Amino acid sequence: MTTPQQSNASSVATKTDFPVWKTIKLGTHKDGPALLKKLIRGGYYVCEGTKSFLSGFEETTFDVQDAVEEVNLVCVSPRELGIKGRRTLKFISTKAQGFGLEKCPFEVAPQLRFQYRRQKVGEYLRIATEYIPSVVQSDNPVFVVANSKKEGLRLTMYAYMSLRKRKRLWSDRDRFIFIKRRGSG
């Protein structure tokens, strides 16, 4: 298994260049509150926005898989997708789709936090997901699975409000997690 740092950020990939970085299981818990309970009991740092989202805040539903299913994840930077400079998550995700990569269901974020315990300190992985309706009015909501010196293993949800009149632009060196479509690459 490769680590996110092992990919060559200076080269632009083709559809077959993105190896599976990690395979995780989805559908191991009945709902969002059960996942949140496991995160808290496991001693993980969980930000308030993530707690609210997993708990069904503002009538949102945090869907989980009905049955246990394995998904293959790819860790890639925008630069590896041929993107230079700072871009929105929407732009990055659209480019990734051309390489056979898909946005992750929300369940990937807490499941990756559980299943990636040996994360290096200082590593921040952004989970590319769909827009999160009702939780925040945000242009670029994104979950981050990280290991920080201050909080240790953590799961955070960042949302950049539309009211600021500017969209969050991500660096071409940031690391994003996508699902690799079956049969691609």
C-alpha positions in Angstrom: 0.0 0.0 0.0 1.4 3.4 -0.9 1.2 6.5 1.3 -0.2 9.9 0.1 3.3 11.3 0.0 4.6 8.6 -2.4 2.9 10.0 -5.5 5.0 12.2 -7.7 3.4 15.7 -7.5 5.4 17.0 -10.4 3.8 14.7 -13.0 0.3 14.8 -14.4 -1.4 11.5 -14.2 -3.3 9.4 -16.7 -6.4 7.4 -15.8 -4.2 4.4 -14.9 -1.7 6.2 -12.8 -3.7 6.6 -9.6 -3.1 3.5 -7.4 -5.5 2.5 -4.7 -4.1 4.2 -1.6 -6.4 2.5 1.0 -9.4 0.2 1.0 -12.0 0.9 3.7 -15.3 -0.6 4.8 -18.5 1.3 4.8 -21.8 0.2 6.4 -20.4 -1.0 9.7 -22.7 1.2 11.8 -26.4 1.8 11.7 -26.4 5.6 11.4 -24.5 8.9 12.0 -25.1 9.0 15.7 -23.6 5.5 16.1 -20.5 6.7 14.2 -20.3 9.8 16.4 -20.5 7.7 19.5 -17.7 5.5 18.4 -15.5 8.5 17.5 -16.0 10.1 20.9 -15.5 6.8 22.8 -12.4 6.2 20.7 -10.9 9.5 21.9 -10.9 11.2 18.5 -11.2 15.0 18.3 -14.4 15.8 16.5 -15.3 19.5 15.8 -18.7 20.8 16.7 -19.9 21.1 13.1 -19.0 17.4 12.5 -20.8 16.4 15.7 -23.9 18.3 14.5 -23.8 16.8 11.1 -23.4 13.2 12.3 -26.2 13.8 14.8 -28.7 15.0 12.2 -28.6 18.7 13.0 -31.2 20.8 11.2 -33.1 17.9 9.9 -30.2 16.5 7.8 -29.8 12.8 7.5 -26.4 11.3 7.6 -26.8 8.2 5.4 -24.7 5.1 5.8 -24.5 2.0 3.6 -27.2 -0.6 4.3 -24.7 -3.4 4.0 -20.9 -3.6 4.6 -19.1 -2.6 1.4 -15.5 -2.1 0.6 -14.5 1.0 -1.3 -11.1 1.9 -2.9 -9.7 5.3 -2.0 -7.2 7.4 -4.0 -5.2 10.2 -2.4 -4.3 12.8 -5.0 -3.4 16.5 -5.2 -4.9 18.9 -7.7 -1.4 19.3 -9.2 -1.4 15.5 -10.0 -4.7 16.1 -11.8 -3.0 18.8 -14.0 -4.3 21.8 -12.0 -2.0 24.7 -11.3 -2.8 27.3 -8.7 -5.7 27.6 -6.3 -9.1 26.2 -7.3 -12.5 25.4 -5.8 -13.5 21.9 -4.6 -16.0 21.8 -7.4 -13.4 22.5 -10.0 -11.0 19.9 -8.5 -13.8 17.3 -8.3 -14.8 17.9 -11.9 -11.3 17.4 -13.1 -10.9 14.2 -11.0 -14.0 12.7 -12.6 -12.2 12.7 -15.9 -9.6 10.4 -14.3 -12.2 7.9 -13.1 -12.4 9.3 -9.6 -15.7 10.0 -7.8 -16.7 12.1 -4.8 -17.0 10.2 -1.6 -20.2 9.5 0.3 -20.2 11.3 3.7 -19.6 8.1 5.5 -16.1 7.9 4.1 -14.9 10.7 6.5 -15.7 9.1 9.9 -14.8 5.6 8.6 -11.4 6.7 7.3 -10.8 8.4 10.6 -11.4 5.0 12.4 -9.5 2.9 9.8 -6.4 5.1 9.4 -5.0 5.2 12.9 -1.3 5.4 11.9 -1.6 8.7 10.2 1.6 10.9 10.4 1.5 14.0 12.6 0.9 17.0 10.4 -0.9 15.1 7.6 -4.2 16.6 6.5 -6.4 14.7 4.1 -9.4 16.4 2.6 -12.4 14.2 1.7 -14.0 15.2 -1.5 -17.8 15.0 -0.9 -21.0 16.3 -2.3 -22.6 19.6 -1.2 -24.0 19.4 2.3 -27.5 20.9 2.2 -29.1 22.3 5.4 -26.0 22.0 7.6 -24.3 25.1 6.3 -24.7 27.4 3.4 -21.3 26.8 2.0 -19.6 26.8 -1.3 -16.9 24.3 -0.4 -17.8 22.1 2.6 -15.1 19.5 3.2 -14.2 17.0 5.8 -10.6 16.8 6.9 -9.0 13.7 8.5 -5.9 14.8 10.3 -3.3 14.1 12.9 -2.3 17.4 14.6 0.1 17.9 17.4 -2.5 19.7 19.4 -5.6 17.5 19.1 -4.1 14.2 17.8 -6.3 12.2 15.5 -9.2 14.3 14.4 -12.2 14.7 12.1 -13.1 18.2 11.2 -15.6 19.7 8.8 -14.7 23.0 7.2 -17.3 25.1 5.6 -16.6 28.4 3.9 -19.7 30.6 4.0 -21.3 32.1 0.9 -21.9 35.3 3.0 -18.2 36.1 2.7 -18.7 36.6 -1.0 -15.7 34.5 -1.8 -15.2 30.8 -2.4 -12.6 28.7 -0.7 -9.7 28.0 -3.0 -7.6 25.0 -2.3 -3.9 24.8 -3.1 -2.6 22.6 -5.9 -0.5 20.8 -3.2 -3.4 19.9 -0.9 -4.3 16.2 -0.6 -7.8 15.0 -1.5 -9.5 11.6 -1.1 -11.7 10.3 -3.9 -13.2 6.9 -4.6 -11.7 5.0 -7.5 -14.5 3.7 -9.8 -14.5 0.0 -10.2 -12.9 -0.9 -13.5 -10.9 2.4 -13.8 -7.2 2.2 -14.0 
